[in-house]
Amino acid sequence: MDWTAATKTAQAIADGWTAEAGPGGAVLLFDEGGLRASACGGFASIEHALRFTPDTAMRYASISKHFLCALLARDGRIGFDDRLGQHIAAGPAQGAVTVGRALDMTSGLADAAPTLWLLGNSSSTHLDRHALLDFVTGIDALNYPPGTEISYTNSGYRMVQAALEAKGTEYGTALRDSFFRPLGLSMHLPEDESEPVANLATGYWHAPQGWRRGRYGLHYSASGGITGTARDLASWAHALLVGRGPAAGLLDLLSAPRALLDGTVTGYGLGLARAPLGDHVLVGHGGSLPGYKNHFLIAPRLGAGVVVLCNREAVDPLALCLSVMAALTGTAEPPPAPDLLPEGRFIAEDAPIWIEHKAGVLSYLDAQATLFRDGADAVSRAVELPMRLRAEGGGIVGTIGHVARCFRPAQPGAAHPHWAGEWICPAQGGRFSIAVAGGQAALTMGAGPMRRTLDLLPIAADMALLTRQDGPWSQRACLHFTADGIRLLVNRSRVLRFVRA
């Protein structure tokens, strides 16, 4: 391993943040002996001109997930093969999902935040744990049958945490006593963004007017609530690597491959995922909240790893981790694939699913992935959004989420007059109206100052897209018009159905 090359790569990343005089981050490298190198750049707080250091606290976001799985393994009262309905009040569809599938991204559970967004709510709206749990457990429908696909969702983690707490376990306290305190970590689980966290970096995104603070109003849960420093995370990852103290045996358990019903191995375990880099097997996880972008990777066979924490939105932390590990191992990263697939928008032949390809970036519903060349195929690197695609007959064929799809070029036309009217979602109290004139359509949703009108873009005779901006995040929802109503879909939420008022 070339630690000099890896350290230079890490320092170059940090120097780039410093040169911009904006928010930054930390890159830490470690091996079986402990911390080997650290590089930091940019500001933890632009307002106070505080430099980012290895001891700057950050919101880990979804890196938090594997801690819940680790605690379940240690606690033993909830089994990964148990059904959710054995431990928490849920409807028949959700209750039949196993705990393991609720945690390994094959559950079909709709993700709470994008579902709320589809109903007109902002991610900055404050919602406490009780409101969110009631909302999540009240959605007794699934995106797909459990075990038939992989698609990222946070809802399973919120539900399993609630199940654990129903047995008398206070989750944050249990994490502190089981893992944080024995290993000397300053990690913490705040309730929401209003709770003070010592030395916490501000998360930023770059608006047209300049840097702005990221905001997130939802209650933090086991899905993404832990805070801590880069040094803390490197220490924890090191404990996983060497099996130190309460982390003994957890790395193998949490990163073990799991499979769909048909035997397809997904690469996503119990809160830890595999990342391809040549012949090396790397495991870790990323996390994203408005203004916070993080990832860590461990190479068990090499006895090494890297942590990247950034308080800036427009960063791909997985790519940064892989670039450092590529320098460490002397591995060539896969070439990008900007021209393997035809560009444009395409519709699946057997489902209301659309994709769009432009310059090597593929959008699947509202999710995006950069494509890389693997022989004649274009593939993604994120195991929670796996893609293997190729051009065929003017269209695109392959698998997304391990589901075989055949996409044909979209044939957009004019908005149909029957789209017009008032539409309601009885199950969730959602409501919007659609106006159609001259082949153009617009959707109006919300009330009072939150009322807004969004243009609809027809992409097929029975499908249209709408785009909504919410701070640093932009999402495109698909409206699928059927004989009995409208389905409103994004990648992580495909359960909302509207009928005429």
C-alpha positions in Angstrom: 0.0 0.0 0.0 1.2 3.5 -0.9 0.4 5.7 2.1 2.3 8.6 0.6 0.1 8.6 -2.5 -3.0 8.3 -0.5 -2.0 11.1 1.9 -1.2 13.4 -1.1 -4.6 12.6 -2.6 -6.4 13.4 0.7 -4.4 16.6 1.1 -5.2 17.7 -2.4 -8.9 17.3 -1.7 -8.6 19.3 1.5 -6.5 22.0 -0.2 -9.2 22.4 -2.8 -11.7 23.3 -0.1 -9.3 25.7 1.6 -8.6 27.5 -1.7 -12.3 28.1 -2.2 -12.6 29.8 1.2 -15.9 28.1 1.8 -17.1 25.1 3.8 -14.8 22.1 3.8 -14.3 18.8 5.5 -11.9 16.2 6.8 -10.2 13.2 5.2 -8.7 10.7 7.6 -6.8 7.5 6.8 -6.3 4.6 9.2 -4.9 1.1 9.4 -4.8 -1.7 11.9 -2.5 0.4 14.1 -4.7 3.4 14.2 -4.8 6.8 12.5 -2.2 7.2 9.8 -2.9 10.6 8.2 -5.4 13.4 8.3 -6.1 16.3 5.9 -8.6 19.1 6.6 -9.6 22.2 4.7 -12.2 24.9 4.5 -14.4 26.3 7.2 -16.6 24.5 9.7 -18.4 27.8 10.2 -18.1 30.5 7.5 -19.8 33.0 9.8 -17.2 32.6 12.6 -14.3 31.7 10.4 -13.7 28.5 12.2 -11.5 26.0 10.4 -12.5 22.4 9.9 -10.4 20.0 12.0 -10.5 16.3 12.8 -12.4 17.2 16.0 -15.1 19.2 14.3 -18.5 17.6 15.0 -20.7 16.6 12.1 -24.0 15.1 11.4 -23.2 11.6 10.2 -26.6 11.2 8.5 -27.1 7.7 7.1 -23.8 6.5 8.3 -25.8 6.1 11.6 -27.7 3.2 10.2 -25.3 0.4 11.0 -25.3 1.3 14.7 -28.9 0.3 15.0 -28.1 -3.1 13.4 -25.2 -3.5 15.7 -27.3 -2.8 18.7 -30.0 -5.2 17.6 -27.3 -7.9 17.3 -26.1 -7.2 20.8 -29.6 -6.8 22.3 -31.1 -10.0 20.9 -34.7 -9.3 21.7 -35.6 -8.5 18.1 -34.5 -11.0 15.5 -33.6 -10.1 11.9 -36.0 -12.8 10.7 -38.9 -11.5 12.9 -41.7 -9.7 11.2 -42.2 -6.0 11.9 -45.8 -6.8 13.0 -44.4 -8.9 15.9 -42.9 -5.8 17.5 -44.8 -2.7 16.3 -48.3 -1.8 15.3 -48.5 -1.8 11.6 -50.9 -2.8 8.8 -50.9 -6.2 7.1 -48.5 -5.1 4.3 -45.9 -3.4 6.5 -46.3 -5.9 9.3 -45.4 -8.8 7.1 -42.0 -7.3 6.2 -39.1 -8.9 8.1 -36.8 -6.8 10.2 -33.8 -7.8 8.1 -35.5 -6.6 4.9 -36.6 -3.5 6.7 -32.9 -2.8 7.2 -31.2 -4.1 4.1 -33.2 -1.9 1.6 -35.3 -4.7 0.1 -38.4 -4.1 2.1 -40.5 -2.0 -0.3 -41.3 0.4 2.5 -42.0 3.9 1.3 -39.5 6.4 2.5 -41.0 9.1 4.8 -39.3 12.3 3.6 -40.1 11.9 -0.2 -43.6 10.8 0.6 -44.2 13.9 2.7 -42.7 15.9 -0.1 -45.2 14.4 -2.6 -47.9 15.6 -0.3 -46.6 19.2 -0.4 -44.5 19.2 2.8 -41.0 20.6 3.0 -38.0 18.8 4.5 -37.5 21.9 6.7 -40.9 21.5 8.3 -40.6 20.5 12.0 -42.1 17.1 12.7 -41.5 15.2 16.0 -40.9 11.5 16.5 -44.6 10.7 17.2 -46.0 12.5 14.1 -43.4 10.8 11.9 -43.9 7.4 13.3 -47.7 7.7 13.0 -47.3 8.8 9.4 -44.9 6.0 8.5 -46.9 3.2 10.1 -50.1 4.6 8.6 -48.9 3.9 5.0 -50.0 0.3 4.6 -48.8 -0.1 1.1 -45.4 -1.0 -0.3 -43.3 0.2 -3.3 -42.8 -3.4 -4.4 -43.1 -6.9 -2.9 -40.4 -7.4 -0.2 -37.3 -9.1 -1.5 -37.9 -8.4 -5.2 -35.9 -5.2 -5.6 -33.5 -2.9 -3.8 -34.3 0.7 -3.2 -33.1 3.0 -0.5 -35.5 3.8 2.4 -35.2 5.2 5.9 -38.6 4.1 7.2 -37.5 0.6 8.3 -34.9 2.1 10.6 -37.4 4.5 12.2 -39.9 1.6 12.7 -37.3 -0.8 14.1 -36.0 1.9 16.5 -39.6 2.4 17.7 -40.0 -1.4 18.2 -36.8 -1.5 20.3 -37.9 1.5 22.4 -41.3 -0.1 22.9 -39.4 -2.8 24.8 -38.0 -0.2 27.2 -34.7 0.7 25.5 -33.9 4.4 25.1 -32.0 4.3 21.9 -29.6 7.1 22.4 -28.7 6.0 25.9 -28.2 2.4 24.7 -25.8 3.5 22.0 -23.8 5.6 24.5 -23.6 2.8 27.0 -23.0 0.0 24.5 -20.6 1.6 22.1 -19.7 5.3 22.5 -18.6 5.4 26.1 -16.6 2.1 26.1 -14.6 3.2 23.1 -14.2 6.8 24.3 -16.2 8.4 21.5 -17.9 11.8 21.6 -20.8 10.6 19.4 -24.3 11.6 20.3 -27.9 11.2 19.1 -29.7 14.6 19.2 -33.5 14.7 18.9 -33.6 17.2 16.0 -31.6 20.1 14.6 -32.7 22.5 17.4 -30.7 20.5 20.0 -27.3 22.0 20.6 -24.3 19.9 19.7 -20.8 20.9 20.8 -18.5 22.1 18.1 -21.0 21.2 15.3 -20.1 22.3 11.8 -22.8 24.2 9.9 -24.0 22.5 6.8 -24.0 24.6 3.7 -25.3 24.6 0.2 -24.5 27.0 -2.6 -27.5 29.1 -3.8 -27.3 31.5 -6.7 -26.9 34.2 -4.0 -24.0 32.4 -2.3 -23.6 30.0 0.6 -26.7 29.2 2.6 -27.3 27.0 5.6 -29.0 23.7 5.1 -32.2 23.1 7.1 -33.9 19.8 8.0 -36.9 19.8 10.3 -37.7 16.2 10.7 -36.9 14.3 13.9 -33.6 12.5 13.8 -33.8 8.8 14.2 -31.7 5.7 13.9 -31.8 6.2 10.1 -29.5 9.2 10.3 -29.3 11.1 13.5 -25.8 10.5 15.1 -23.3 13.3 15.4 -19.6 13.0 16.0 -16.2 14.0 14.7 -14.1 12.6 11.9 -11.7 11.3 14.6 -14.6 9.6 16.3 -15.7 7.9 13.1 -12.1 6.8 12.2 -11.8 5.4 15.7 -15.1 3.5 15.4 -14.1 2.2 11.9 -10.8 1.1 13.3 -12.6 -0.8 16.2 -14.7 -2.5 13.5 -11.6 -3.4 11.5 -9.6 -4.9 14.4 -12.6 -6.2 16.4 -11.9 -4.0 19.4 -14.1 -4.0 22.5 -17.8 -3.9 21.8 -17.2 -3.8 18.0 -15.8 -7.4 18.0 -17.4 -9.5 15.2 -19.6 -6.7 14.0 -17.9 -5.9 10.7 -18.4 -9.4 9.3 -22.0 -9.6 10.6 -23.1 -6.2 9.3 -21.4 -6.4 5.9 -22.3 -10.0 5.1 -24.0 -10.2 1.7 -27.8 -10.4 1.6 -30.0 -11.6 -1.3 -33.3 -11.1 -3.0 -35.9 -13.8 -3.1 -34.5 -15.1 -6.4 -31.0 -15.4 -4.9 -29.5 -12.2 -6.4 -26.9 -10.9 -4.0 -27.5 -7.2 -3.5 -24.2 -5.9 -1.9 -26.1 -4.1 0.8 -25.9 -5.7 4.2 -27.3 -4.5 7.6 -26.4 -0.8 7.5 -23.1 -1.4 5.7 -22.7 -1.6 1.9 -20.0 -2.9 -0.4 -18.2 -0.5 -2.8 -16.3 -1.9 -5.8 -12.7 -0.9 -6.4 -11.0 -3.3 -8.8 -10.4 -6.6 -7.1 -10.7 -5.1 -3.6 -13.7 -5.6 -1.3 -14.5 -2.3 0.5 -17.4 -1.9 2.9 -18.8 1.2 4.5 -21.7 3.7 4.2 -22.5 7.2 3.2 -24.8 9.9 4.6 -26.5 13.0 3.4 -28.5 15.8 5.0 -28.9 19.3 3.7 -25.3 20.6 3.7 -23.7 17.4 5.1 -22.1 14.8 2.8 -20.1 11.9 4.3 -18.8 8.4 3.6 -16.4 5.9 5.1 -14.8 2.8 3.7 -13.0 -0.1 5.2 -10.8 -2.6 3.3 -10.8 -5.6 5.7 -8.3 -7.7 3.8 -5.9 -4.8 3.5 -6.4 -3.6 7.1 -7.0 0.0 6.0 -9.7 2.5 5.6 -10.7 6.2 5.0 -13.2 8.6 6.4 -14.5 11.7 4.5 -16.8 14.2 6.2 -17.9 17.4 4.3 -20.2 20.3 5.4 -20.9 21.2 1.8 -23.8 19.9 -0.4 -22.2 19.6 -3.9 -19.8 16.8 -3.1 -19.7 13.1 -3.9 -18.1 11.7 -0.8 -18.1 8.1 -2.1 -16.1 9.2 -5.1 -13.6 11.0 -2.8 -13.3 7.9 -0.6 -12.7 5.7 -3.6 -10.1 8.1 -5.1 -8.1 7.9 -1.8 -8.3 4.2 -1.6 -7.4 3.9 -5.3 -4.2 5.9 -4.6 -3.5 3.8 -1.5 -3.8 0.5 -3.4 -2.5 1.6 -6.8 -5.9 0.6 -8.4 -7.1 2.2 -11.5 -10.6 3.6 -11.1 -13.2 2.6 -13.8 -13.5 5.0 -16.7 -16.7 7.0 -16.9 -19.2 6.0 -19.5 -20.6 9.3 -21.0 -21.3 7.8 -24.5 -22.2 4.1 -24.0 -25.9 4.8 -23.8 -28.1 7.0 -26.1 -29.1 10.3 -24.5 -32.7 11.4 -23.9 -35.7 10.3 -21.9 -37.0 6.7 -22.0 -40.0 4.8 -20.7 -40.1 1.2 -19.4 -42.2 -1.1 -21.4 -43.9 -2.8 -18.4 -44.2 -0.2 -15.7 -44.7 3.6 -15.2 -40.9 4.0 -14.8 -38.9 6.6 -16.7 -35.2 7.2 -17.0 -33.1 10.0 -18.5 -29.5 9.8 -19.7 -27.3 12.8 -20.2 -23.5 12.8 -20.5 -23.0 9.7 -18.4 -25.4 10.6 -15.6 -28.6 8.5 -15.5 -31.8 9.6 -13.7 -34.1 6.8 -12.6 -37.4 8.3 -11.5 -35.9 11.1 -9.4 -32.7 9.3 -8.3 -29.4 9.9 -10.1 -26.2 7.9 -10.6 -23.0 8.5 -12.5 -22.2 5.7 -14.9 -18.9 3.9 -15.4 -17.7 1.5 -18.1 -17.6 -2.2 -17.4 -16.9 -3.9 -20.7 -19.8 -3.0 -23.0 -22.1 -2.1 -20.1 -22.6 1.1 -18.2 -22.8 0.5 -14.4 -23.3 2.5 -11.3 -21.1 2.3 -8.2 -23.9 2.7 -5.5 -25.2 -0.6 -4.3 -28.4 0.9 -3.1 -29.1 2.0 -6.7 -27.4 -0.7 -8.8 -27.5 -0.3 -12.6 -26.1 -2.4 -15.4 -27.3 -1.1 -18.7 -26.5 -1.2 -22.4 -27.9 0.3 -25.6 -30.1 -1.9 -27.8 -32.3 -1.1 -30.7 -32.5 2.7 -30.0 -33.4 2.0 -26.4 -31.8 1.0 -23.2 -32.0 -2.5 -21.6 -30.5 -4.0 -18.4 -31.2 -4.0 -14.7 -31.9 -1.2 -12.2 -32.3 -2.2 -8.6 -31.7 -5.8 -9.8 -34.9 -5.7 -11.8 -34.8 -6.3 -15.5 -36.1 -3.4 -17.5 -36.5 -2.5 -21.2 -36.7 1.2 -21.9 -37.9 2.7 -25.2 -37.6 6.4 -26.2 -40.3 8.6 -24.7 -42.9 9.9 -27.1 -44.0 13.1 -25.5 -47.2 14.8 -26.6 -49.8 17.3 -25.3 -51.5 17.1 -22.0 -54.8 15.3 -22.2 -57.9 17.2 -21.2 -59.0 14.4 -18.8 -56.0 15.2 -16.6 -57.9 18.3 -15.5 -59.8 18.5 -12.2 -59.5 18.2 -8.4 -57.6 15.2 -7.1 -57.4 13.8 -3.5 -55.5 11.1 -1.7 -58.0 9.8 0.8 -55.5 7.8 2.8 -53.2 10.8 3.6 -55.5 13.8 3.1 -53.4 15.0 0.1 -55.0 17.3 -2.5 -54.1 19.0 -5.7 -55.7 20.4 -8.8 -54.7 20.2 -12.5 -55.5 22.7 -15.1 -55.1 22.0 -18.8 -55.2 24.5 -21.6 -53.8 24.5 -25.1 -52.1 21.2 -24.6 -50.2 22.5 -21.5 -50.9 21.4 -17.9 -50.1 22.8 -14.5 -50.6 21.3 -11.0 -51.5 23.5 -8.0 -51.0 22.1 -4.4 -50.6 23.5 -0.9 -52.5 26.1 1.0 -51.9 29.7 2.1 -48.3 30.8 1.5 -47.3 27.2 0.7 -49.6 27.2 -2.3 -47.7 26.8 -5.5 -48.3 26.0 -9.1 -45.9 23.7 -11.0 -45.8 23.0 -14.7 -46.4 19.4 -15.9 -44.2 18.0 -18.6 -46.0 15.2 -20.6 -43.6 12.3 -21.4 -46.2 9.8 -22.6 -49.9 9.6 -23.2 -50.4 8.7 -19.5 -47.4 10.1 -17.8 -46.1 13.6 -16.8 -43.3 15.0 -14.7 -43.3 17.9 -12.3 -40.2 19.4 -10.8 -40.1 21.0 -7.3 -37.1 22.7 -5.6 -36.7 22.5 -1.8 -33.6 24.3 -0.7 -30.6 22.4 -2.1 -32.7 19.5 -3.2 -34.6 19.2 -6.4 -37.0 16.3 -7.2 -38.9 15.2 -10.2 -42.1 13.3 -9.5 -44.0 11.2 -12.1 -47.7 11.3 -12.4 -49.1 8.1 -13.9 -52.7 8.6 -15.1 -54.8 5.4 -14.8 -58.4 4.5 -15.4 -59.2 5.0 -11.7 -56.9 7.8 -10.7 -53.3 9.1 -10.5 -50.2 7.4 -9.1 -47.6 9.8 -7.8 -44.1 8.3 -7.9 -40.5 9.0 -7.0 -37.9 6.3 -6.6 -38.3 6.0 -2.8 -42.0 6.4 -2.7 -44.5 4.8 -5.1 -47.5 4.3 -2.9 -49.6 7.5 -3.2 -52.8 7.2 -5.2 -55.1 10.1 -6.0 -58.8 9.9 -7.1 -61.1 12.6 -8.3 -62.6 14.8 -5.6 
